[in-house]
Amino acid sequence: MLSMLLDHVVQTASWVRAVMSLQLITLQIKVVVMAPVHRAVLLVLLTLLFLALMVIQVSLLLRS
């Protein structure tokens, strides 16, 4: 049961990471084209969230 839950969490984290990477690419293009401060802050926050999801996924994979 616990392994099924961990598998579900890992799958969800990898799906969210894939979606986030696409959004980050889109946001990086938008920030390069027009770089207001709030978009740059949003990009930094999304990058930190993306890195946190990667760390969670790696730690879960190492536990299993």
CNS distance restraints for C-alpha pairs under 8 A (distance, minus, plus):
assign (resid   1 and name CA) (resid   5 and name CA) 6.34 0.50 0.50
assign (resid   2 and name CA) (resid   6 and name CA) 6.17 0.50 0.50
assign (resid   3 and name CA) (resid   7 and name CA) 6.03 0.50 0.50
assign (resid   3 and name CA) (resid  64 and name CA) 7.57 0.50 0.50
assign (resid   4 and name CA) (resid   8 and name CA) 6.18 0.50 0.50
assign (resid   5 and name CA) (resid   9 and name CA) 6.22 0.50 0.50
assign (resid   6 and name CA) (resid  10 and name CA) 6.08 0.50 0.50
assign (resid   6 and name CA) (resid  60 and name CA) 7.08 0.50 0.50
assign (resid   7 and name CA) (resid  11 and name CA) 6.09 0.50 0.50
assign (resid   8 and name CA) (resid  12 and name CA) 6.05 0.50 0.50
assign (resid   9 and name CA) (resid  13 and name CA) 5.99 0.50 0.50
assign (resid  10 and name CA) (resid  14 and name CA) 6.10 0.50 0.50
assign (resid  10 and name CA) (resid  57 and name CA) 5.76 0.50 0.50
assign (resid  10 and name CA) (resid  60 and name CA) 6.92 0.50 0.50
assign (resid  10 and name CA) (resid  61 and name CA) 7.43 0.50 0.50
assign (resid  11 and name CA) (resid  15 and name CA) 6.15 0.50 0.50
assign (resid  12 and name CA) (resid  16 and name CA) 6.08 0.50 0.50
assign (resid  13 and name CA) (resid  17 and name CA) 5.95 0.50 0.50
assign (resid  13 and name CA) (resid  53 and name CA) 6.33 0.50 0.50
assign (resid  13 and name CA) (resid  54 and name CA) 7.75 0.50 0.50
assign (resid  13 and name CA) (resid  56 and name CA) 7.90 0.50 0.50
assign (resid  13 and name CA) (resid  57 and name CA) 6.21 0.50 0.50
assign (resid  14 and name CA) (resid  18 and name CA) 6.13 0.50 0.50
assign (resid  14 and name CA) (resid  57 and name CA) 7.25 0.50 0.50
assign (resid  15 and name CA) (resid  19 and name CA) 6.31 0.50 0.50
assign (resid  16 and name CA) (resid  20 and name CA) 5.94 0.50 0.50
assign (resid  17 and name CA) (resid  21 and name CA) 6.02 0.50 0.50
assign (resid  17 and name CA) (resid  50 and name CA) 6.31 0.50 0.50
assign (resid  17 and name CA) (resid  53 and name CA) 6.66 0.50 0.50
assign (resid  17 and name CA) (resid  54 and name CA) 7.20 0.50 0.50
assign (resid  18 and name CA) (resid  22 and name CA) 6.51 0.50 0.50
assign (resid  19 and name CA) (resid  23 and name CA) 6.33 0.50 0.50
assign (resid  20 and name CA) (resid  24 and name CA) 5.95 0.50 0.50
assign (resid  20 and name CA) (resid  46 and name CA) 7.68 0.50 0.50
assign (resid  20 and name CA) (resid  50 and name CA) 6.49 0.50 0.50
assign (resid  21 and name CA) (resid  25 and name CA) 6.20 0.50 0.50
assign (resid  21 and name CA) (resid  50 and name CA) 7.48 0.50 0.50
assign (resid  22 and name CA) (resid  26 and name CA) 6.31 0.50 0.50
assign (resid  23 and name CA) (resid  27 and name CA) 6.01 0.50 0.50
assign (resid  24 and name CA) (resid  28 and name CA) 5.93 0.50 0.50
assign (resid  24 and name CA) (resid  43 and name CA) 7.04 0.50 0.50
assign (resid  24 and name CA) (resid  46 and name CA) 7.12 0.50 0.50
assign (resid  24 and name CA) (resid  47 and name CA) 7.19 0.50 0.50
assign (resid  25 and name CA) (resid  29 and name CA) 6.31 0.50 0.50
assign (resid  26 and name CA) (resid  30 and name CA) 6.31 0.50 0.50
assign (resid  27 and name CA) (resid  31 and name CA) 5.97 0.50 0.50
assign (resid  27 and name CA) (resid  39 and name CA) 7.92 0.50 0.50
assign (resid  27 and name CA) (resid  43 and name CA) 6.63 0.50 0.50
assign (resid  28 and name CA) (resid  32 and name CA) 6.13 0.50 0.50
assign (resid  28 and name CA) (resid  43 and name CA) 7.26 0.50 0.50
assign (resid  29 and name CA) (resid  33 and name CA) 6.30 0.50 0.50
assign (resid  30 and name CA) (resid  34 and name CA) 6.03 0.50 0.50
assign (resid  30 and name CA) (resid  35 and name CA) 7.42 0.50 0.50
assign (resid  31 and name CA) (resid  35 and name CA) 4.57 0.50 0.50
assign (resid  31 and name CA) (resid  36 and name CA) 7.47 0.50 0.50
assign (resid  31 and name CA) (resid  39 and name CA) 6.51 0.50 0.50
assign (resid  31 and name CA) (resid  40 and name CA) 6.59 0.50 0.50
assign (resid  35 and name CA) (resid  39 and name CA) 6.60 0.50 0.50
assign (resid  35 and name CA) (resid  40 and name CA) 6.63 0.50 0.50
assign (resid  36 and name CA) (resid  40 and name CA) 6.64 0.50 0.50
assign (resid  37 and name CA) (resid  41 and name CA) 6.27 0.50 0.50
assign (resid  38 and name CA) (resid  42 and name CA) 6.10 0.50 0.50
assign (resid  39 and name CA) (resid  43 and name CA) 6.04 0.50 0.50
assign (resid  40 and name CA) (resid  44 and name CA) 6.28 0.50 0.50
assign (resid  41 and name CA) (resid  45 and name CA) 6.23 0.50 0.50
assign (resid  42 and name CA) (resid  46 and name CA) 6.10 0.50 0.50
assign (resid  43 and name CA) (resid  47 and name CA) 6.04 0.50 0.50
assign (resid  44 and name CA) (resid  48 and name CA) 6.23 0.50 0.50
assign (resid  45 and name CA) (resid  49 and name CA) 6.21 0.50 0.50
assign (resid  46 and name CA) (resid  50 and name CA) 6.02 0.50 0.50
assign (resid  47 and name CA) (resid  51 and name CA) 6.20 0.50 0.50
assign (resid  48 and name CA) (resid  52 and name CA) 6.12 0.50 0.50
assign (resid  49 and name CA) (resid  53 and name CA) 6.20 0.50 0.50
assign (resid  50 and name CA) (resid  54 and name CA) 6.35 0.50 0.50
assign (resid  51 and name CA) (resid  55 and name CA) 6.26 0.50 0.50
assign (resid  52 and name CA) (resid  56 and name CA) 6.21 0.50 0.50
assign (resid  53 and name CA) (resid  57 and name CA) 6.09 0.50 0.50
assign (resid  54 and name CA) (resid  58 and name CA) 6.12 0.50 0.50
assign (resid  55 and name CA) (resid  59 and name CA) 6.09 0.50 0.50
assign (resid  56 and name CA) (resid  60 and name CA) 6.15 0.50 0.50
assign (resid  57 and name CA) (resid  61 and name CA) 6.13 0.50 0.50
assign (resid  58 and name CA) (resid  62 and name CA) 6.11 0.50 0.50
assign (resid  59 and name CA) (resid  63 and name CA) 6.30 0.50 0.50
assign (resid  60 and name CA) (resid  64 and name CA) 6.49 0.50 0.50
